[in-house]
Amino acid sequence: MTLKKYTIMKKLILAGILGTLLFAVSCSSVKKAGDAQSNRSEFLKMKGDFQIVSIEYDKQYKIKPFDEGADAQCFVGSHWRFIPNNYTGAYTLNGGGNCPALTQPIKFEVKDGNTFMFKKIQDGTKAKQNTVGYTLDVINMTTDQFSLEQNVPFDGSTVRVVYNFERAGMK
């Protein structure tokens, strides 16, 4: 084999390897784009106004969700607004009895279609400055209702808390 044929063969092999690598990378990008589109469709299911219609948990525990200092039952009837195009929203506790009346702005995200993450946004701070938040599992999501499950650590075990949401105005 001559040196010229050997050089051409080396270039063909190298081109084949590069082509295979480019194909693999482009397929990976298509998968990532598909995952992003799937996450986006989960976001859109949450678009709008929802209300917590019930909270399920072992009643022997006193649950105070999301560091609000309010009993879990204060969240039943609370109004939640989700705006998926900029991942913002807010929840409002109605007050009354021993429950505070408050509105809390949030930044949220749905990852992999089954993880809901949010953090509170305080007046005068940007979302990226707040590194503390909450992670809940999304269960039974439809366009008009969904549930969020939170496993709260307590005395070496966990307490399961399920927040059941319905689109506002459904009842």
C-alpha positions in Angstrom: 0.0 0.0 0.0 1.3 3.4 -0.9 1.6 6.3 1.5 -1.0 8.2 -0.4 -3.6 5.4 -0.1 -2.8 5.0 3.6 -3.3 8.7 4.2 -6.7 8.6 2.3 -7.8 5.6 4.4 -6.8 7.3 7.6 -8.9 10.4 6.6 -11.9 8.2 5.7 -11.7 6.3 9.0 -11.4 9.6 10.9 -14.4 11.1 9.0 -16.4 8.0 9.8 -15.6 8.3 13.5 -16.5 12.1 13.5 -19.7 11.4 11.7 -20.7 8.8 14.2 -19.9 11.1 17.1 -21.9 14.0 15.5 -24.9 11.6 15.0 -24.7 10.5 18.6 -24.6 14.1 19.9 -27.5 15.2 17.7 -29.6 12.3 18.9 -28.9 13.3 22.5 -29.9 16.9 21.7 -33.2 15.6 20.2 -33.9 13.6 23.4 -33.1 16.6 25.6 -35.4 18.8 23.5 -38.1 16.1 23.8 -37.6 16.1 27.6 -37.9 19.9 27.8 -41.1 19.8 25.7 -42.5 17.1 28.1 -41.7 19.2 31.1 -43.3 22.2 29.4 -46.5 20.3 28.9 -46.6 19.4 32.6 -46.1 23.1 33.4 -49.1 24.0 31.2 -51.4 21.6 33.1 -50.7 23.7 36.2 -51.4 27.0 34.5 -54.0 29.1 36.2 -55.8 29.2 39.6 -56.1 26.2 41.9 -57.4 25.6 45.4 -56.3 23.1 48.0 -59.5 21.1 48.7 -58.0 18.7 51.3 -54.8 17.7 53.0 -54.2 14.1 54.0 -51.8 13.3 56.9 -51.6 11.3 60.1 -53.6 13.6 62.4 -51.6 12.7 65.5 -48.9 15.1 64.2 -49.3 18.9 64.1 -48.2 19.9 60.6 -47.2 23.5 59.8 -46.5 23.5 56.0 -43.9 25.6 54.3 -42.6 27.4 57.4 -45.7 29.7 57.6 -46.3 28.9 61.3 -49.9 28.0 60.4 -51.6 24.7 60.9 -52.1 22.5 57.8 -55.8 23.0 58.0 -55.2 26.7 57.3 -54.1 25.7 53.8 -57.4 24.0 53.0 -59.2 26.5 50.8 -56.0 28.4 50.0 -55.8 29.9 46.6 -52.7 29.0 44.4 -51.9 30.8 41.1 -49.4 29.3 38.7 -48.0 31.3 35.8 -45.8 28.8 33.8 -44.5 31.1 31.1 -42.2 32.8 33.7 -42.4 30.1 36.5 -44.0 32.4 39.0 -47.1 32.3 41.1 -48.4 32.9 44.6 -50.5 31.3 47.3 -53.0 33.0 49.5 -54.2 31.8 52.9 -57.7 33.2 53.6 -57.3 33.8 57.4 -59.9 33.4 60.0 -59.8 31.6 63.3 -56.2 30.9 64.2 -55.1 31.1 60.6 -53.1 34.0 59.3 -54.2 35.9 56.1 -51.3 36.2 53.8 -50.2 36.1 50.2 -46.8 34.6 49.4 -45.2 35.0 45.9 -43.3 31.9 44.7 -41.1 30.7 41.9 -41.8 27.1 40.8 -40.7 24.4 38.5 -41.9 20.9 37.5 -39.0 18.5 36.8 -39.4 15.2 34.9 -43.2 15.5 35.1 -43.2 14.2 38.7 -41.3 16.7 40.9 -42.7 20.0 41.9 -40.2 22.5 43.4 -40.9 25.9 44.7 -39.3 28.6 46.7 -40.8 31.7 48.4 -39.9 35.1 47.0 -39.6 37.8 49.6 -40.1 41.5 48.8 -37.0 43.1 47.5 -35.1 39.9 46.7 -34.6 38.1 43.5 -35.4 34.4 43.1 -31.8 33.5 42.4 -30.8 35.0 45.8 -33.1 32.6 47.6 -31.5 29.1 47.8 -34.1 27.5 50.2 -37.2 25.8 48.9 -39.5 22.9 48.9 -39.6 19.7 46.9 -42.8 17.7 46.5 -43.8 14.7 44.4 -46.6 15.3 41.8 -49.2 12.5 41.8 -52.4 12.1 39.8 -52.0 15.2 37.6 -54.7 16.1 35.2 -55.7 19.4 33.6 -58.1 20.2 36.4 -56.6 18.5 39.5 -53.4 17.2 41.0 -51.9 16.2 44.3 -48.5 17.1 45.8 -46.9 14.7 48.2 -44.4 15.8 50.8 -42.4 13.5 53.1 -41.5 15.4 56.2 -38.8 14.0 58.4 -39.8 13.6 62.1 -38.0 11.6 64.9 -36.1 9.4 62.5 -39.0 8.6 60.3 -41.1 10.5 57.8 -44.7 11.8 57.9 -46.5 11.7 54.5 -48.5 14.8 53.7 -50.7 15.0 50.5 -52.1 18.3 49.3 -55.0 17.8 46.9 -55.6 20.6 44.4 -58.5 21.4 42.1 -58.8 24.1 39.5 -60.6 27.1 41.1 -64.2 27.3 40.3 -64.7 23.6 39.8 -67.3 23.1 42.6 
